[in-house]
Amino acid sequence: MTYSGPWSGTWFVNNNSLHSGGSAALAVDAGSKATFAFTGTGVTWKGYRDEWSGIAKVYVDGVLKSTIDTYASPSKAQTPIYSITGLTQASHTLTIEVTQTNNSSSGGAWVWVDAFDVVSTTDGGGTPPPTPFRLEENNPAVAYSGGAWSVSSFAGYSGGRAVYAKDAYARATVTFTGTAVSWIGYRDQSSGIARVYIDGSAIASIDTYASSSKAQAVIYQRTGLQPGTHTLTIEATGRKNRKSRGYWIWTDAFDITP
């Protein structure tokens, strides 16, 4: 990805665990541009939106496609801001241009670029691969049992909230129809060890401890399931490694591939 603007230093880097990969770029000067070159049939711009965000213009292959107000209250991290599909399988560019304008509710005109998701065909002209979708932790497809789960609200979580438990045998079970699933959670210095089950069979024990906090981390992923209905269960064990200060297990969301 390339960044350009009328002045050097137009784009600033913000390091924070709530961003994809731990960092995002932001600019406020009119005419500042971020251009992403990709090969595929679709692309999604993901960014950060808050009470100081402004209005951006979006171009695909040099053609103005949309003018987007990125203001949001409360703040939202790793949020899809613009998406386009149905492009020919070829090389394309997506350009985000800062306008230095905002709506009357915003306290600023900042535009954020965090990441891009690209959709591509598997064979250069065949059927696109299935697009994963996300189930938040409070979706009816997720059931909790065996212990107390508490709610934590924070802009860095998917959907702005996540749940956590430390009691042994506390479980979160998602029922889904698809061929792959990812457990999205939070990891920090007080996280413990979890046991993961697929369709009722114990698959792995995972130490979710991290020396620096990581929001919306992919903690476990399973692919290659037979098409059909499956369950993924996360179970707190009440155990931790010696470095961890606690036993907490976090559930934020689940990404499902049909």
Sequence and secondary structure as in RCSB ss.txt:
>XXXX:A:sequence
MTYSGPWSGTWFVNNNSLHSGGSAALAVDAGSKATFAFTGTGVTWKGYRDEWSGIAKVYVDGVLKSTIDTYASPS
KAQTPIYSITGLTQASHTLTIEVTQTNNSSSGGAWVWVDAFDVVSTTDGGGTPPPTPFRLEENNPAVAYSGGAWS
VSSFAGYSGGRAVYAKDAYARATVTFTGTAVSWIGYRDQSSGIARVYIDGSAIASIDTYASSSKAQAVIYQRTGL
QPGTHTLTIEATGRKNRKSRGYWIWTDAFDITP
>XXXX:A:secstr
 EEE SSTT SEEEE TTSGGGEEEEE STT EEEEEEEESEEEEEEEE TTB EEEEEETTEEEEEEE   SS 
EEEEEEEEE    SEEEEEEEEE S   TT S  BEEE EEEEE  SSSSS      EEEETTSTTEEEESS  E
EEE TTSGGGEEEEE STT EEEEEEESSEEEEEEEE TTB EEEEEETTEEEEEEE   SS EEEEEEEEE   
 SSEEEEEEEEEEE  TT S  BEEE EEEEE 
